[in-house]
Amino acid sequence: MAEYWYIAEGFEERLQNYLKDGGESEVDLMFAVPEKDFNTAGKGSSEVKNLLKRLGVDSDILRRIAVASYEAEINVAAHSQGGVMHSEIFDDLIHIRFEDEGPGIEDIEQAMVPGYSTADELVRELGFGAGLGLPNIKKNSDAMHIVSAKGSPTLVEFIIFFA
């Protein structure tokens, strides 16, 4: 299993405190992400964004959450055999995890390079697969973690602080 971590500058201590203490989330949401179902892919991201908007989360933070979660949700639909989106909302952050059923990422470092894609022809014909999903998640997250290997399930999770 390969592992990848990204932590934005200035968020190291906040992330360590969160990972150490955890705590109870205020809201937990879970959504299935079916394989190659681009009609429903994005629904979980949209519902999370709408809930956070009603809770008064800043619009710039909402945009970052929407971009990162949509990219991850589309990646699960496009590149895996389906999976689940799990969102935990706390007073000061959101932690979103995507776990899929495989086939895994052979080279995570390569997958993080903008423009690198393993998308099949169907995904490309639908306008996806440009190789910007993981880089866009990283760009919009305060922390990002990936665990995967070829032939295995993949975990992609990210954290965005509200302030």
HELIX and SHEET records of a PDB file:
HELIX    1   1 GLU A   12  ASP A   21  1                                  10    
HELIX    2   2 LYS A   43  ARG A   54  1                                  12    
HELIX    3   3 SER A   59  HIS A   79  1                                  21    
HELIX    4   4 ILE A  108  ALA A  111  1                                   4    
HELIX    5   5 GLU A  121  GLU A  125  1                                   5    
HELIX    6   6 GLY A  133  ASN A  140  1                                   8    
SHEET    1   A 6 ALA A   2  ILE A   7  0                                        
SHEET    2   A 6 ALA A 143  SER A 148 -1                                        
SHEET    3   A 6 LEU A 155  PHE A 161 -1                                        
SHEET    4   A 6 LEU A  93  ASP A 100 -1                                        
SHEET    5   A 6 GLY A  83  ILE A  89 -1                                        
SHEET    6   A 6 VAL A  27  VAL A  33 -1                                        
END                                                                             
